[in-house]
Amino acid sequence: MNVEQFLIMNGMGTVIKVQVTGDEQSLNWKQLMQTWFTMFEKVCSRFLNDSELTKLNQSPVDVVIQIHPILYDVLQAAFEYAIKTNFYFHPFVGTVMKNIGYADSFHKQGILREHKERASLFRVPSEKSLSFFPALKAVMKHTTEEIDLGGIGKGWSVDQAYHLLKDLGINAGIIDAGGDMLIWGDVGRKVGVTNPFNENEDIAQFFISSGAVATSNVLYRRWKINGETRHHIIHGRTGKNPNSDVVQATAFAECVTEAEVIAKVLCMLPSDEGIQWLKRNFPQSACMIVTQNSRLLITPSISRYVERLVM
């Protein structure tokens, strides 16, 4: 008999919710999910002093470093998307994040207090920033800029969790890691998009039975430096907060990794330019953008993912 089963856990600085439809006597998928997300954080978090990512960030440049297979795979995916987006998105923003005050996770700090910015020379990334050695599961850094996997790591971990559940024979469910969602199966599910100006209400709701969704927002993770507001979205080609009218972008794609990257880049570009960028570079994907003046922009391609949209 198929029943709805639920798991709620903390991880990666957010709340992770997993809901599946399956046999009540099936393998212990809950333990599998808890083990997976806990292990991923221990390997890939820049906020843990003993994580594999922290060790890599502290390693010297131009030296071959063998790393954990999980870190290798997510780094490879991140670097592929950096190249695909012409480095609007890129993983080498860890140093910038630290220098502008984002050195610890939000769930530890609460609201980030006033910080004093540390000056640094940002090195514009290139395809030569990192070399991969597949046979060794090793990399060689060619820059001292530190790596931050942040959102793309979270999205990638959700994609991998989905494959783990599918391998168990679970054919319907939803994984939600702080808004990074993957939905699969034949059951339509209602998902809300939070109003960026009022966290207690949705700006839209949609019904979806299959696809990945990710949202980026420049209003939630904000702090002050010398009286100037900063946030966690870093433009990969400038190393600075972008100048854009977009306050929130929700992206729809085939996998959460891609949706995460798209949502972040859409927060970097002016809204109309971002929609054209999406059409050129990810024509199968879709987006919902909210601007500073509360304008809501939705691409027609959203019909590929959404069965019904309620405003």
C-alpha positions as YAML, in Angstrom:
chain: A
units: angstrom
residues:
- id: 1
  name: MET
  ca: [0.00, 0.00, 0.00]
- id: 2
  name: ASN
  ca: [1.39, 3.40, -0.99]
- id: 3
  name: VAL
  ca: [1.32, 6.10, 1.68]
- id: 4
  name: GLU
  ca: [2.65, 9.64, 2.05]
- id: 5
  name: GLN
  ca: [5.78, 9.74, 4.20]
- id: 6
  name: PHE
  ca: [7.56, 12.83, 5.51]
- id: 7
  name: LEU
  ca: [10.98, 13.88, 6.77]
- id: 8
  name: ILE
  ca: [11.97, 17.29, 8.16]
- id: 9
  name: MET
  ca: [15.60, 17.97, 9.13]
- id: 10
  name: ASN
  ca: [18.04, 20.84, 9.47]
- id: 11
  name: GLY
  ca: [21.05, 21.01, 7.20]
- id: 12
  name: MET
  ca: [23.11, 23.40, 5.05]
- id: 13
  name: GLY
  ca: [21.83, 26.37, 7.01]
- id: 14
  name: THR
  ca: [18.19, 25.69, 6.17]
- id: 15
  name: VAL
  ca: [15.26, 23.35, 6.73]
- id: 16
  name: ILE
  ca: [15.12, 20.31, 4.44]
- id: 17
  name: LYS
  ca: [11.73, 18.72, 3.81]
- id: 18
  name: VAL
  ca: [11.24, 15.45, 1.95]
- id: 19
  name: GLN
  ca: [7.85, 13.99, 1.12]
- id: 20
  name: VAL
  ca: [7.54, 10.73, -0.78]
- id: 21
  name: THR
  ca: [4.84, 8.35, -1.89]
- id: 22
  name: GLY
  ca: [5.85, 4.74, -1.43]
- id: 23
  name: ASP
  ca: [5.41, 1.39, 0.25]
- id: 24
  name: GLU
  ca: [5.21, 1.77, 4.02]
- id: 25
  name: GLN
  ca: [7.50, -1.24, 4.33]
- id: 26
  name: SER
  ca: [10.09, 0.07, 1.85]
- id: 27
  name: LEU
  ca: [13.76, 0.57, 2.69]
- id: 28
  name: ASN
  ca: [14.61, 3.22, 5.25]
- id: 29
  name: TRP
  ca: [14.74, 6.20, 2.92]
- id: 30
  name: LYS
  ca: [14.63, 8.65, 5.83]
- id: 31
  name: GLN
  ca: [17.94, 7.42, 7.20]
- id: 32
  name: LEU
  ca: [19.40, 7.55, 3.70]
- id: 33
  name: MET
  ca: [18.36, 11.20, 3.30]
- id: 34
  name: GLN
  ca: [19.66, 12.19, 6.73]
- id: 35
  name: THR
  ca: [22.98, 10.51, 6.03]
- id: 36
  name: TRP
  ca: [23.27, 12.07, 2.56]
- id: 37
  name: PHE
  ca: [22.58, 15.69, 3.50]
- id: 38
  name: THR
  ca: [24.71, 15.48, 6.66]
- id: 39
  name: MET
  ca: [27.62, 14.05, 4.68]
- id: 40
  name: PHE
  ca: [27.26, 16.62, 1.91]
- id: 41
  name: GLU
  ca: [27.44, 19.48, 4.38]
- id: 42
  name: LYS
  ca: [30.51, 18.01, 6.09]
- id: 43
  name: VAL
  ca: [32.23, 17.76, 2.71]
- id: 44
  name: CYS
  ca: [31.15, 20.95, 0.93]
- id: 45
  name: SER
  ca: [30.37, 23.68, 3.49]
- id: 46
  name: ARG
  ca: [32.73, 26.65, 3.64]
- id: 47
  name: PHE
  ca: [31.39, 27.40, 7.15]
- id: 48
  name: LEU
  ca: [32.85, 24.24, 8.73]
- id: 49
  name: ASN
  ca: [36.51, 24.49, 9.72]
- id: 50
  name: ASP
  ca: [37.14, 20.81, 9.06]
- id: 51
  name: SER
  ca: [35.15, 20.39, 5.83]
- id: 52
  name: GLU
  ca: [36.80, 19.10, 2.68]
- id: 53
  name: LEU
  ca: [36.04, 22.42, 0.97]
- id: 54
  name: THR
  ca: [37.73, 24.41, 3.75]
- id: 55
  name: LYS
  ca: [40.81, 22.21, 3.44]
- id: 56
  name: LEU
  ca: [40.87, 22.81, -0.32]
- id: 57
  name: ASN
  ca: [40.49, 26.57, 0.17]
- id: 58
  name: GLN
  ca: [43.47, 26.52, 2.51]
- id: 59
  name: SER
  ca: [45.63, 24.46, 0.16]
- id: 60
  name: PRO
  ca: [48.35, 26.09, -1.99]
- id: 61
  name: VAL
  ca: [47.89, 27.05, -5.63]
- id: 62
  name: ASP
  ca: [49.44, 25.18, -8.56]
- id: 63
  name: VAL
  ca: [49.57, 21.92, -6.60]
- id: 64
  name: VAL
  ca: [47.56, 18.81, -7.48]
- id: 65
  name: ILE
  ca: [45.19, 18.14, -4.57]
- id: 66
  name: GLN
  ca: [43.22, 14.92, -4.31]
- id: 67
  name: ILE
  ca: [39.76, 15.70, -2.92]
- id: 68
  name: HIS
  ca: [36.63, 13.89, -1.80]
- id: 69
  name: PRO
  ca: [34.67, 12.45, -4.79]
- id: 70
  name: ILE
  ca: [31.56, 14.42, -3.79]
- id: 71
  name: LEU
  ca: [33.49, 17.68, -3.71]
- id: 72
  name: TYR
  ca: [35.12, 16.82, -7.03]
- id: 73
  name: ASP
  ca: [31.77, 16.18, -8.72]
- id: 74
  name: VAL
  ca: [30.00, 19.28, -7.41]
- id: 75
  name: LEU
  ca: [33.04, 21.44, -8.22]
- id: 76
  name: GLN
  ca: [33.07, 20.11, -11.76]
- id: 77
  name: ALA
  ca: [29.37, 20.91, -12.15]
- id: 78
  name: ALA
  ca: [29.87, 24.38, -10.70]
- id: 79
  name: PHE
  ca: [32.78, 25.15, -13.01]
- id: 80
  name: GLU
  ca: [30.85, 23.91, -16.05]
- id: 81
  name: TYR
  ca: [28.03, 26.34, -15.23]
- id: 82
  name: ALA
  ca: [30.55, 29.12, -14.64]
- id: 83
  name: ILE
  ca: [31.82, 28.64, -18.18]
- id: 84
  name: LYS
  ca: [28.30, 28.28, -19.59]
- id: 85
  name: THR
  ca: [27.22, 31.58, -18.02]
- id: 86
  name: ASN
  ca: [30.41, 33.36, -19.10]
- id: 87
  name: PHE
  ca: [31.32, 33.63, -15.41]
- id: 88
  name: TYR
  ca: [28.31, 35.69, -14.35]
- id: 89
  name: PHE
  ca: [28.03, 32.77, -11.97]
- id: 90
  name: HIS
  ca: [31.23, 31.24, -10.64]
- id: 91
  name: PRO
  ca: [32.35, 29.38, -7.53]
- id: 92
  name: PHE
  ca: [35.41, 31.50, -6.69]
- id: 93
  name: VAL
  ca: [33.60, 34.13, -4.59]
- id: 94
  name: GLY
  ca: [34.40, 32.76, -1.13]
- id: 95
  name: THR
  ca: [37.06, 35.39, -0.45]
- id: 96
  name: VAL
  ca: [34.74, 38.19, -1.54]
- id: 97
  name: MET
  ca: [31.98, 36.83, 0.72]
- id: 98
  name: LYS
  ca: [34.32, 36.85, 3.70]
- id: 99
  name: ASN
  ca: [35.64, 40.30, 2.94]
- id: 100
  name: ILE
  ca: [32.18, 41.83, 2.85]
- id: 101
  name: GLY
  ca: [31.16, 40.18, 6.13]
- id: 102
  name: TYR
  ca: [29.53, 36.88, 5.16]
- id: 103
  name: ALA
  ca: [31.99, 34.63, 6.98]
- id: 104
  name: ASP
  ca: [29.53, 32.49, 8.92]
- id: 105
  name: SER
  ca: [26.21, 30.91, 8.03]
- id: 106
  name: PHE
  ca: [23.06, 32.93, 8.67]
- id: 107
  name: HIS
  ca: [21.50, 30.33, 10.98]
- id: 108
  name: LYS
  ca: [24.49, 30.81, 13.30]
- id: 109
  name: GLN
  ca: [24.61, 34.61, 13.12]
- id: 110
  name: GLY
  ca: [20.94, 35.47, 12.76]
- id: 111
  name: ILE
  ca: [20.86, 38.88, 11.12]
- id: 112
  name: LEU
  ca: [24.40, 39.86, 10.17]
- id: 113
  name: ARG
  ca: [25.56, 42.83, 12.16]
- id: 114
  name: GLU
  ca: [27.34, 45.89, 10.84]
- id: 115
  name: HIS
  ca: [30.67, 44.87, 9.33]
- id: 116
  name: LYS
  ca: [33.80, 46.64, 8.25]
- id: 117
  name: GLU
  ca: [34.77, 45.67, 4.73]
- id: 118
  name: ARG
  ca: [38.23, 44.28, 4.16]
- id: 119
  name: ALA
  ca: [39.76, 45.56, 0.94]
- id: 120
  name: SER
  ca: [40.92, 42.98, -1.56]
- id: 121
  name: LEU
  ca: [41.79, 42.81, -5.22]
- id: 122
  name: PHE
  ca: [39.23, 40.59, -6.95]
- id: 123
  name: ARG
  ca: [40.69, 38.49, -9.73]
- id: 124
  name: VAL
  ca: [38.24, 38.06, -12.58]
- id: 125
  name: PRO
  ca: [37.88, 34.29, -13.06]
- id: 126
  name: SER
  ca: [38.65, 32.41, -16.22]
- id: 127
  name: GLU
  ca: [38.58, 28.89, -17.59]
- id: 128
  name: LYS
  ca: [42.14, 28.56, -16.29]
- id: 129
  name: SER
  ca: [41.19, 29.13, -12.63]
- id: 130
  name: LEU
  ca: [40.90, 25.42, -11.93]
- id: 131
  name: SER
  ca: [42.26, 22.25, -13.53]
- id: 132
  name: PHE
  ca: [40.61, 18.84, -13.11]
- id: 133
  name: PHE
  ca: [42.27, 15.42, -13.02]
- id: 134
  name: PRO
  ca: [39.41, 12.90, -13.39]
- id: 135
  name: ALA
  ca: [41.45, 9.73, -12.92]
- id: 136
  name: LEU
  ca: [42.69, 10.99, -9.56]
- id: 137
  name: LYS
  ca: [39.56, 12.88, -8.49]
- id: 138
  name: ALA
  ca: [41.97, 15.76, -7.99]
- id: 139
  name: VAL
  ca: [42.13, 19.46, -8.84]
- id: 140
  name: MET
  ca: [44.74, 22.19, -9.14]
- id: 141
  name: LYS
  ca: [43.84, 25.76, -8.22]
- id: 142
  name: HIS
  ca: [45.39, 28.61, -10.18]
- id: 143
  name: THR
  ca: [43.97, 31.44, -8.05]
- id: 144
  name: THR
  ca: [44.05, 32.33, -4.37]
- id: 145
  name: GLU
  ca: [40.35, 33.25, -4.44]
- id: 146
  name: GLU
  ca: [38.43, 30.88, -2.18]
- id: 147
  name: ILE
  ca: [35.57, 28.68, -3.39]
- id: 148
  name: ASP
  ca: [31.99, 29.11, -2.21]
- id: 149
  name: LEU
  ca: [29.56, 26.44, -3.40]
- id: 150
  name: GLY
  ca: [26.57, 28.00, -1.60]
- id: 151
  name: GLY
  ca: [23.37, 27.71, -3.58]
- id: 152
  name: ILE
  ca: [24.68, 25.53, -6.39]
- id: 153
  name: GLY
  ca: [25.94, 23.02, -3.84]
- id: 154
  name: LYS
  ca: [22.55, 22.91, -2.16]
- id: 155
  name: GLY
  ca: [20.82, 22.46, -5.51]
- id: 156
  name: TRP
  ca: [23.25, 19.75, -6.57]
- id: 157
  name: SER
  ca: [22.70, 17.89, -3.29]
- id: 158
  name: VAL
  ca: [18.93, 17.90, -3.91]
- id: 159
  name: ASP
  ca: [19.45, 16.47, -7.40]
- id: 160
  name: GLN
  ca: [21.59, 13.68, -5.99]
- id: 161
  name: ALA
  ca: [19.07, 12.98, -3.22]
- id: 162
  name: TYR
  ca: [16.40, 12.55, -5.89]
- id: 163
  name: HIS
  ca: [18.53, 9.96, -7.71]
- id: 164
  name: LEU
  ca: [19.10, 8.09, -4.44]
- id: 165
  name: LEU
  ca: [15.35, 7.92, -3.82]
- id: 166
  name: LYS
  ca: [14.64, 6.85, -7.41]
- id: 167
  name: ASP
  ca: [17.17, 4.05, -7.00]
- id: 168
  name: LEU
  ca: [15.07, 2.83, -4.05]
- id: 169
  name: GLY
  ca: [12.03, 2.65, -6.32]
- id: 170
  name: ILE
  ca: [10.33, 5.78, -4.97]
- id: 171
  name: ASN
  ca: [8.54, 7.16, -8.00]
- id: 172
  name: ALA
  ca: [6.78, 10.23, -6.60]
- id: 173
  name: GLY
  ca: [7.82, 12.91, -4.14]
- id: 174
  name: ILE
  ca: [9.18, 16.35, -3.44]
- id: 175
  name: ILE
  ca: [12.48, 17.48, -1.92]
- id: 176
  name: ASP
  ca: [12.59, 21.04, -0.62]
- id: 177
  name: ALA
  ca: [15.87, 22.40, 0.76]
- id: 178
  name: GLY
  ca: [15.10, 25.99, 1.68]
- id: 179
  name: GLY
  ca: [13.24, 26.68, -1.57]
- id: 180
  name: ASP
  ca: [15.44, 24.53, -3.80]
- id: 181
  name: MET
  ca: [12.85, 21.99, -4.89]
- id: 182
  name: LEU
  ca: [12.63, 18.94, -7.08]
- id: 183
  name: ILE
  ca: [9.20, 17.44, -7.75]
- id: 184
  name: TRP
  ca: [8.56, 14.14, -9.52]
- id: 185
  name: GLY
  ca: [5.71, 11.68, -10.06]
- id: 186
  name: ASP
  ca: [2.18, 11.90, -11.35]
- id: 187
  name: VAL
  ca: [0.64, 13.81, -8.45]
- id: 188
  name: GLY
  ca: [0.29, 17.56, -8.99]
- id: 189
  name: ARG
  ca: [1.55, 19.56, -6.03]
- id: 190
  name: LYS
  ca: [0.80, 23.16, -5.08]
- id: 191
  name: VAL
  ca: [3.90, 25.28, -4.52]
- id: 192
  name: GLY
  ca: [3.93, 28.88, -3.37]
- id: 193
  name: VAL
  ca: [6.35, 31.64, -4.36]
- id: 194
  name: THR
  ca: [6.88, 33.93, -1.38]
- id: 195
  name: ASN
  ca: [6.24, 37.63, -1.77]
- id: 196
  name: PRO
  ca: [9.73, 39.17, -1.31]
- id: 197
  name: PHE
  ca: [8.17, 42.22, 0.35]
- id: 198
  name: ASN
  ca: [6.05, 40.18, 2.78]
- id: 199
  name: GLU
  ca: [7.34, 36.78, 3.90]
- id: 200
  name: ASN
  ca: [3.92, 35.86, 5.30]
- id: 201
  name: GLU
  ca: [2.19, 35.69, 1.93]
- id: 202
  name: ASP
  ca: [2.68, 34.18, -1.51]
- id: 203
  name: ILE
  ca: [2.97, 36.36, -4.57]
- id: 204
  name: ALA
  ca: [1.87, 33.39, -6.71]
- id: 205
  name: GLN
  ca: [1.03, 29.71, -6.41]
- id: 206
  name: PHE
  ca: [1.40, 27.03, -9.04]
- id: 207
  name: PHE
  ca: [0.64, 23.36, -9.54]
- id: 208
  name: ILE
  ca: [3.47, 21.18, -10.78]
- id: 209
  name: SER
  ca: [4.03, 17.43, -11.02]
- id: 210
  name: SER
  ca: [7.55, 17.31, -12.45]
- id: 211
  name: GLY
  ca: [10.50, 19.68, -12.53]
- id: 212
  name: ALA
  ca: [13.01, 21.67, -10.50]
- id: 213
  name: VAL
  ca: [12.48, 25.07, -8.90]
- id: 214
  name: ALA
  ca: [14.93, 27.45, -7.22]
- id: 215
  name: THR
  ca: [14.54, 31.00, -5.94]
- id: 216
  name: SER
  ca: [17.18, 33.65, -5.27]
- id: 217
  name: ASN
  ca: [16.44, 36.86, -3.41]
- id: 218
  name: VAL
  ca: [18.51, 39.94, -2.56]
- id: 219
  name: LEU
  ca: [16.32, 41.04, 0.37]
- id: 220
  name: TYR
  ca: [16.59, 38.19, 2.89]
- id: 221
  name: ARG
  ca: [20.34, 37.84, 3.41]
- id: 222
  name: ARG
  ca: [21.39, 41.46, 3.82]
- id: 223
  name: TRP
  ca: [23.68, 43.36, 6.19]
- id: 224
  name: LYS
  ca: [25.38, 46.74, 6.51]
- id: 225
  name: ILE
  ca: [28.94, 47.83, 5.83]
- id: 226
  name: ASN
  ca: [29.72, 51.49, 6.64]
- id: 227
  name: GLY
  ca: [26.00, 52.18, 6.37]
- id: 228
  name: GLU
  ca: [25.76, 50.57, 2.93]
- id: 229
  name: THR
  ca: [23.51, 47.56, 2.42]
- id: 230
  name: ARG
  ca: [25.15, 44.40, 1.09]
- id: 231
  name: HIS
  ca: [23.70, 41.02, 0.18]
- id: 232
  name: HIS
  ca: [24.85, 37.51, -0.74]
- id: 233
  name: ILE
  ca: [24.48, 37.70, -4.55]
- id: 234
  name: ILE
  ca: [27.91, 38.35, -6.05]
- id: 235
  name: HIS
  ca: [28.36, 39.20, -9.73]
- id: 236
  name: GLY
  ca: [30.97, 36.75, -10.97]
- id: 237
  name: ARG
  ca: [32.65, 39.18, -13.35]
- id: 238
  name: THR
  ca: [33.00, 42.10, -10.92]
- id: 239
  name: GLY
  ca: [33.15, 40.52, -7.46]
- id: 240
  name: LYS
  ca: [30.52, 43.02, -6.29]
- id: 241
  name: ASN
  ca: [26.82, 43.08, -5.54]
- id: 242
  name: PRO
  ca: [25.05, 43.54, -8.89]
- id: 243
  name: ASN
  ca: [23.16, 46.68, -9.84]
- id: 244
  name: SER
  ca: [19.77, 45.33, -10.88]
- id: 245
  name: ASP
  ca: [16.08, 46.09, -10.46]
- id: 246
  name: VAL
  ca: [15.43, 42.41, -9.68]
- id: 247
  name: VAL
  ca: [14.77, 41.60, -6.01]
- id: 248
  name: GLN
  ca: [13.70, 37.97, -6.52]
- id: 249
  name: ALA
  ca: [13.98, 35.40, -9.30]
- id: 250
  name: THR
  ca: [12.37, 31.97, -9.39]
- id: 251
  name: ALA
  ca: [13.73, 29.62, -12.05]
- id: 252
  name: PHE
  ca: [12.23, 26.40, -13.44]
- id: 253
  name: ALA
  ca: [14.48, 23.80, -15.04]
- id: 254
  name: GLU
  ca: [15.07, 20.07, -15.44]
- id: 255
  name: CYS
  ca: [17.43, 19.91, -12.44]
- id: 256
  name: VAL
  ca: [17.85, 22.03, -9.32]
- id: 257
  name: THR
  ca: [21.53, 22.70, -10.01]
- id: 258
  name: GLU
  ca: [20.61, 24.52, -13.21]
- id: 259
  name: ALA
  ca: [17.63, 26.29, -11.66]
- id: 260
  name: GLU
  ca: [19.89, 27.61, -8.88]
- id: 261
  name: VAL
  ca: [22.42, 29.02, -11.32]
- id: 262
  name: ILE
  ca: [19.72, 30.62, -13.47]
- id: 263
  name: ALA
  ca: [17.99, 32.24, -10.48]
- id: 264
  name: LYS
  ca: [21.25, 33.79, -9.29]
- id: 265
  name: VAL
  ca: [22.20, 35.18, -12.69]
- id: 266
  name: LEU
  ca: [18.71, 36.64, -13.12]
- id: 267
  name: CYS
  ca: [19.28, 38.60, -9.89]
- id: 268
  name: MET
  ca: [22.43, 40.09, -11.43]
- id: 269
  name: LEU
  ca: [20.91, 41.43, -14.66]
- id: 270
  name: PRO
  ca: [18.27, 44.10, -15.29]
- id: 271
  name: SER
  ca: [14.92, 42.30, -15.45]
- id: 272
  name: ASP
  ca: [14.22, 42.68, -19.17]
- id: 273
  name: GLU
  ca: [17.81, 41.85, -20.07]
- id: 274
  name: GLY
  ca: [17.69, 38.80, -17.81]
- id: 275
  name: ILE
  ca: [14.67, 37.36, -19.59]
- id: 276
  name: GLN
  ca: [16.43, 37.71, -22.95]
- id: 277
  name: TRP
  ca: [19.55, 36.11, -21.47]
- id: 278
  name: LEU
  ca: [17.46, 33.17, -20.31]
- id: 279
  name: LYS
  ca: [15.87, 32.70, -23.73]
- id: 280
  name: ARG
  ca: [19.29, 32.68, -25.42]
- id: 281
  name: ASN
  ca: [21.18, 30.49, -22.99]
- id: 282
  name: PHE
  ca: [18.58, 28.21, -21.37]
- id: 283
  name: PRO
  ca: [15.63, 28.17, -23.78]
- id: 284
  name: GLN
  ca: [14.02, 25.11, -22.15]
- id: 285
  name: SER
  ca: [13.91, 26.80, -18.75]
- id: 286
  name: ALA
  ca: [11.48, 29.39, -17.37]
- id: 287
  name: CYS
  ca: [11.40, 32.13, -14.77]
- id: 288
  name: MET
  ca: [9.27, 34.37, -12.58]
- id: 289
  name: ILE
  ca: [10.89, 37.70, -11.67]
- id: 290
  name: VAL
  ca: [9.84, 40.29, -9.09]
- id: 291
  name: THR
  ca: [11.31, 43.80, -9.47]
- id: 292
  name: GLN
  ca: [11.90, 46.62, -7.01]
- id: 293
  name: ASN
  ca: [8.67, 48.31, -8.05]
- id: 294
  name: SER
  ca: [6.69, 45.05, -7.53]
- id: 295
  name: ARG
  ca: [6.45, 44.26, -11.22]
- id: 296
  name: LEU
  ca: [5.97, 40.53, -11.85]
- id: 297
  name: LEU
  ca: [7.49, 39.11, -15.04]
- id: 298
  name: ILE
  ca: [6.79, 35.54, -16.17]
- id: 299
  name: THR
  ca: [8.18, 33.85, -19.28]
- id: 300
  name: PRO
  ca: [5.72, 31.93, -21.51]
- id: 301
  name: SER
  ca: [7.99, 28.89, -21.20]
- id: 302
  name: ILE
  ca: [6.65, 28.40, -17.68]
- id: 303
  name: SER
  ca: [3.87, 26.34, -19.26]
- id: 304
  name: ARG
  ca: [6.45, 23.54, -19.76]
- id: 305
  name: TYR
  ca: [6.57, 23.07, -16.00]
- id: 306
  name: VAL
  ca: [3.46, 24.53, -14.44]
- id: 307
  name: GLU
  ca: [0.03, 22.98, -14.88]
- id: 308
  name: ARG
  ca: [-1.86, 25.90, -13.35]
- id: 309
  name: LEU
  ca: [-0.74, 29.30, -12.06]
- id: 310
  name: VAL
  ca: [-2.70, 31.25, -9.44]
- id: 311
  name: MET
  ca: [-1.85, 34.90, -8.87]
...
